[in-house]
Amino acid sequence: MNTNVDTKTFKTLDEQIDILIRKGLIIKDYDYTRTILLRENYFFLNGYRLLFMESNANRVFIKGATFDELYAMFNFDRQLRNIIFKNILIFENNIKSVIAYVFSRNHGFKEKVYLNVNNYIRDAKRFKQVNDLLYKMKRQIRVNGRQHTATSHYIDKYGYIPLWVAVKVLSFGIVGELYTILQYKDQEEIADVFNMDMDALVDYLPILANYRNLCAHEDICYENKTQKEIEDTKYHRMLFIPKDGDHYKYGKDDLFSLVIILKQVLDNDDFCMFMREVNYELDILAGKLHSININKVLDKMGFPVNYNEIVRMM
């Protein structure tokens, strides 16, 4: 047995505060801090500490850093998640509607049609993927179908659920994968609705699904990195985003890459509102930061200094 393994022990609220003070964090109101730590969880708040620390090697807070700033960063990220989540849901509804419409018009809308392997991509190398996904769809429809009024109505009255109703009970992840197994003419037709290349849409869908799940589970969002970089876009060039060699510094696997995706998949009014709400929260946060500058937060988010110009770009 390894006796050198570090073990975590329970800490009272006062002990948690003492740890923060020993690391150099200024606590202005003890009762307020205790209340926040109890309600929000020391572990989750502590996830934002690196912004306010001298370095990764020297894990002490920079001079003047306060608990109020740490909590402001926590709240900013919460509001940011809410804004992102709301707008991803808008696109989720859009893509579900468009997929259901295009597939139903081109192939049919009954379960025996949209659960038929022959109506999807005909590639022997992807036969297993198609079958596995259709099995997942059947399971989600079976499990979730009775939980929604619309789907249960069609089951009771017609004995089946049309695709435009079935998408209601399919997860965004499943619908994103569904797009990738559609016949290429269907994929292209759907991508055209969003004025996009279908390969780009294939790349964007899992990123959007991952951000949706991240927001729903209240994980740290502002500095999230995607598993896969997005391809260079015209927005990288038009914003003159700086490069490290041939690689753009921002907008590849960071939060700004999500902004670039949303710019392409949302309609203009929704995207403009999205950016206004993000800017509003950034302004609030900037007014509450004193030991660091808001530009440090923007850099962690992957936002170039002229990020807001993307709103006016076509």
C-alpha positions as CSV (number, residue, x, y, z in Angstrom):
1,M,0.0,0.0,0.0
2,N,1.3,3.4,-0.9
3,T,1.3,5.6,2.2
4,N,2.5,8.7,0.3
5,V,-0.7,9.2,-1.6
6,D,-2.2,12.6,-0.7
7,T,-5.7,12.2,0.7
8,K,-8.4,14.9,0.8
9,T,-10.1,15.6,4.1
10,F,-13.3,17.5,4.9
11,K,-12.7,21.2,5.5
12,T,-15.1,23.5,7.4
13,L,-16.1,26.8,5.8
14,D,-13.6,28.6,8.2
15,E,-10.9,26.2,7.2
16,Q,-11.6,26.8,3.5
17,I,-11.3,30.6,4.1
18,D,-8.1,30.1,6.0
19,I,-6.6,28.2,3.0
20,L,-7.5,31.1,0.7
21,I,-6.1,33.7,3.0
22,R,-2.8,31.7,3.4
23,K,-2.5,31.7,-0.4
24,G,-2.9,35.5,-0.4
25,L,-6.6,36.0,-1.3
26,I,-8.1,39.1,0.4
27,I,-11.4,38.4,2.2
28,K,-13.4,41.6,2.9
29,D,-16.5,40.1,4.4
30,Y,-16.2,36.8,6.3
31,D,-19.9,36.1,6.7
32,Y,-20.6,36.8,3.0
33,T,-17.7,34.5,2.0
34,R,-19.0,31.7,4.2
35,T,-22.4,32.0,2.6
36,I,-21.1,31.9,-0.9
37,L,-18.8,28.9,-0.1
38,L,-21.7,27.0,1.4
39,R,-24.0,27.7,-1.5
40,E,-21.7,27.5,-4.4
41,N,-19.0,25.0,-3.3
42,Y,-15.4,25.7,-2.6
43,F,-14.2,23.3,-5.3
44,F,-16.2,24.9,-8.1
45,L,-15.2,28.5,-7.1
46,N,-11.6,27.4,-6.8
47,G,-11.7,26.4,-10.5
48,Y,-11.3,30.1,-11.4
49,R,-8.3,30.7,-9.2
50,L,-5.6,30.4,-11.8
51,L,-6.6,33.7,-13.4
52,F,-5.6,35.4,-10.1
53,M,-2.4,33.4,-9.3
54,E,1.1,34.5,-9.8
55,S,2.0,31.5,-12.0
56,N,1.2,27.8,-12.4
57,A,4.4,27.0,-10.5
58,N,3.9,29.6,-7.7
59,R,0.3,28.9,-6.6
60,V,-0.2,32.1,-4.6
61,F,-2.7,34.8,-5.5
62,I,-1.4,38.0,-7.1
63,K,-1.2,41.1,-4.9
64,G,-4.6,42.7,-4.3
65,A,-6.7,39.7,-5.5
66,T,-10.0,39.4,-3.7
67,F,-12.6,36.8,-3.1
68,D,-15.1,39.2,-4.6
69,E,-13.2,39.1,-7.9
70,L,-13.0,35.3,-7.8
71,Y,-16.8,35.1,-7.3
72,A,-17.4,37.7,-10.0
73,M,-15.5,35.4,-12.4
74,F,-17.5,32.5,-11.3
75,N,-20.8,34.4,-11.9
76,F,-19.6,35.7,-15.3
77,D,-18.9,32.1,-16.4
78,R,-22.4,31.1,-15.2
79,Q,-24.1,33.9,-17.2
80,L,-21.9,33.0,-20.2
81,R,-23.0,29.4,-20.1
82,N,-26.6,30.5,-19.9
83,I,-26.2,32.7,-23.0
84,I,-24.4,30.0,-25.0
85,F,-26.8,27.3,-24.0
86,K,-29.8,29.4,-25.0
87,N,-28.4,30.0,-28.5
88,I,-27.2,26.5,-29.0
89,L,-30.8,25.4,-28.3
90,I,-32.0,27.8,-31.0
91,F,-29.7,26.1,-33.5
92,E,-30.6,22.6,-32.2
93,N,-34.2,23.3,-32.9
94,N,-33.3,24.7,-36.4
95,I,-31.2,21.8,-37.4
96,K,-33.7,19.2,-36.2
97,S,-36.4,21.0,-38.1
98,V,-34.4,21.2,-41.3
99,I,-33.2,17.6,-41.2
100,A,-36.7,16.3,-40.5
101,Y,-38.1,18.4,-43.4
102,V,-35.5,17.4,-46.0
103,F,-35.4,13.7,-45.1
104,S,-39.2,13.5,-45.0
105,R,-39.6,15.2,-48.4
106,N,-36.9,13.1,-50.0
107,H,-37.6,9.7,-48.4
108,G,-40.7,9.7,-46.3
109,F,-41.6,10.5,-42.7
110,K,-42.8,7.2,-41.0
111,E,-40.6,5.2,-38.6
112,K,-40.3,2.3,-41.1
113,V,-38.6,4.9,-43.5
114,Y,-36.3,6.9,-41.2
115,L,-35.3,3.8,-39.3
116,N,-34.5,1.9,-42.5
117,V,-30.7,1.5,-43.2
118,N,-31.3,1.7,-47.0
119,N,-32.2,5.4,-46.7
120,Y,-28.8,6.4,-45.5
121,I,-25.3,6.6,-46.8
122,R,-24.4,3.5,-48.8
123,D,-20.8,2.9,-47.8
124,A,-19.8,-0.6,-46.6
125,K,-17.2,1.0,-44.3
126,R,-19.9,2.9,-42.4
127,F,-22.5,0.2,-42.4
128,K,-21.9,-0.5,-38.7
129,Q,-22.1,3.2,-37.8
130,V,-25.4,3.5,-39.6
131,N,-26.9,0.4,-37.8
132,D,-25.6,1.5,-34.4
133,L,-27.0,5.0,-34.8
134,L,-30.4,3.7,-35.9
135,Y,-30.5,1.4,-32.9
136,K,-29.7,4.4,-30.6
137,M,-32.5,6.3,-32.3
138,K,-35.0,3.5,-31.8
139,R,-34.0,3.3,-28.1
140,Q,-34.3,7.1,-27.5
141,I,-37.7,7.1,-29.2
142,R,-38.9,4.1,-27.2
143,V,-37.7,5.5,-23.9
144,N,-38.6,9.2,-24.4
145,G,-41.6,8.9,-26.6
146,R,-44.1,8.5,-23.8
147,Q,-42.7,11.4,-21.9
148,H,-43.8,14.1,-24.4
149,T,-47.4,15.0,-25.2
150,A,-46.8,15.3,-29.0
151,T,-45.0,11.9,-29.4
152,S,-47.5,10.1,-27.1
153,H,-50.4,11.6,-29.1
154,Y,-49.1,10.2,-32.4
155,I,-48.4,6.8,-30.8
156,D,-51.9,6.6,-29.5
157,K,-53.7,8.1,-32.6
158,Y,-51.6,6.9,-35.5
159,G,-49.4,4.1,-34.1
160,Y,-46.2,5.8,-35.2
161,I,-44.2,9.0,-34.7
162,P,-43.4,11.1,-37.8
163,L,-39.8,12.2,-38.1
164,W,-40.6,15.9,-37.5
165,V,-42.0,14.9,-34.1
166,A,-39.5,12.2,-33.4
167,V,-36.6,14.7,-33.5
168,K,-38.1,16.2,-30.4
169,V,-37.0,13.3,-28.3
170,L,-33.6,12.7,-29.9
171,S,-30.6,14.2,-28.2
172,F,-28.5,16.9,-30.0
173,G,-25.6,14.4,-30.1
174,I,-27.7,11.8,-31.9
175,V,-29.1,14.3,-34.4
176,G,-25.6,15.6,-35.1
177,E,-24.5,12.1,-35.9
178,L,-27.6,11.5,-37.9
179,Y,-26.6,14.3,-40.2
180,T,-23.3,12.5,-40.9
181,I,-25.0,9.3,-42.1
182,L,-27.5,11.0,-44.4
183,Q,-27.1,10.5,-48.1
184,Y,-24.8,13.2,-49.5
185,K,-27.5,14.9,-51.5
186,D,-29.5,15.3,-48.2
187,Q,-26.4,16.6,-46.3
188,E,-25.7,19.2,-49.0
189,E,-29.3,20.3,-49.2
190,I,-29.4,20.8,-45.4
191,A,-26.1,22.6,-45.4
192,D,-27.3,25.0,-48.1
193,V,-30.1,26.1,-45.8
194,F,-27.4,27.5,-43.5
195,N,-25.3,28.7,-46.4
196,M,-22.5,26.4,-45.3
197,D,-20.2,23.7,-46.7
198,M,-21.5,20.3,-45.5
199,D,-18.0,19.2,-44.4
200,A,-17.9,22.3,-42.1
201,L,-21.3,21.4,-40.7
202,V,-20.1,17.8,-40.0
203,D,-17.2,19.3,-38.0
204,Y,-19.3,21.9,-36.1
205,L,-22.1,19.6,-34.9
206,P,-20.1,17.6,-32.3
207,I,-18.5,20.9,-31.0
208,L,-21.9,22.4,-30.5
209,A,-23.2,19.3,-28.8
210,N,-20.2,19.2,-26.5
211,Y,-20.7,22.9,-25.5
212,R,-24.4,22.2,-25.0
213,N,-23.5,19.4,-22.5
214,L,-20.8,21.5,-20.9
215,C,-23.3,24.4,-20.3
216,A,-26.0,22.0,-19.1
217,H,-23.7,20.5,-16.4
218,E,-22.2,23.9,-15.3
219,D,-18.6,23.0,-16.2
220,I,-16.1,25.8,-16.7
221,C,-16.8,27.4,-20.0
222,Y,-14.8,30.5,-20.7
223,E,-11.5,28.7,-21.2
224,N,-12.8,25.4,-22.6
225,K,-10.8,23.8,-25.4
226,T,-12.4,21.7,-28.0
227,Q,-11.1,18.3,-28.9
228,K,-10.8,19.2,-32.5
229,E,-9.8,22.5,-34.1
230,I,-12.1,24.1,-36.6
231,E,-10.8,24.8,-40.1
232,D,-9.6,28.3,-41.0
233,T,-12.5,30.5,-42.0
234,K,-12.9,33.9,-43.7
235,Y,-13.5,35.4,-40.3
236,H,-10.0,34.5,-39.2
237,R,-8.6,36.4,-42.1
238,M,-11.0,39.3,-42.0
239,L,-10.3,39.9,-38.3
240,F,-6.5,39.7,-38.9
241,I,-6.1,37.2,-36.1
242,P,-2.4,36.9,-35.2
243,K,-0.6,33.7,-36.1
244,D,2.1,31.5,-34.5
245,G,3.8,30.5,-37.7
246,D,1.0,29.3,-39.9
247,H,-1.4,28.7,-37.1
248,Y,-4.0,31.2,-35.9
249,K,-3.6,32.1,-32.3
250,Y,-7.4,32.5,-31.6
251,G,-10.6,31.0,-32.9
252,K,-9.4,27.4,-33.5
253,D,-10.1,25.3,-30.4
254,D,-11.2,28.0,-27.9
255,L,-14.4,29.8,-27.0
256,F,-14.0,32.2,-30.0
257,S,-14.1,29.2,-32.3
258,L,-17.6,28.6,-30.9
259,V,-18.4,32.3,-31.7
260,I,-17.3,31.7,-35.3
261,I,-19.5,28.6,-35.5
262,L,-22.5,30.5,-34.1
263,K,-21.9,33.3,-36.5
264,Q,-22.5,30.8,-39.3
265,V,-25.3,28.7,-38.0
266,L,-27.5,31.4,-36.3
267,D,-29.5,33.9,-38.3
268,N,-28.1,37.5,-38.1
269,D,-30.6,38.8,-35.5
270,D,-30.0,35.9,-33.1
271,F,-26.2,36.2,-33.5
272,C,-26.3,40.0,-32.9
273,M,-28.3,39.5,-29.7
274,F,-25.9,36.7,-28.6
275,M,-23.0,39.1,-28.9
276,R,-24.8,41.9,-27.2
277,E,-25.5,39.7,-24.2
278,V,-21.9,38.5,-24.1
279,N,-20.6,42.0,-24.2
280,Y,-22.9,43.1,-21.5
281,E,-21.6,40.4,-19.2
282,L,-18.0,41.3,-20.1
283,D,-18.7,44.9,-19.2
284,I,-20.1,43.9,-15.8
285,L,-17.1,41.7,-15.1
286,A,-14.6,44.4,-16.2
287,G,-16.1,46.7,-13.6
288,K,-15.6,44.1,-10.8
289,L,-11.9,43.2,-11.6
290,H,-9.2,45.2,-10.0
291,S,-6.1,42.9,-9.6
292,I,-6.3,41.8,-13.2
293,N,-7.4,43.4,-16.5
294,I,-10.4,42.2,-18.5
295,N,-7.9,41.6,-21.4
296,K,-6.5,38.6,-19.5
297,V,-9.9,37.0,-19.4
298,L,-10.5,37.8,-23.1
299,D,-7.1,36.1,-23.9
300,K,-8.1,33.0,-22.0
301,M,-11.4,32.9,-23.9
302,G,-9.5,33.2,-27.2
303,F,-11.1,36.5,-28.1
304,P,-8.9,38.8,-30.3
305,V,-8.9,42.4,-29.3
306,N,-11.2,43.3,-32.2
307,Y,-13.5,40.3,-31.7
308,N,-16.7,42.4,-31.8
309,E,-16.1,43.3,-35.4
310,I,-17.3,39.8,-36.4
311,V,-20.9,41.1,-35.7
312,R,-20.8,43.4,-38.8
313,M,-19.1,40.9,-41.1
314,M,-21.0,39.0,-43.8
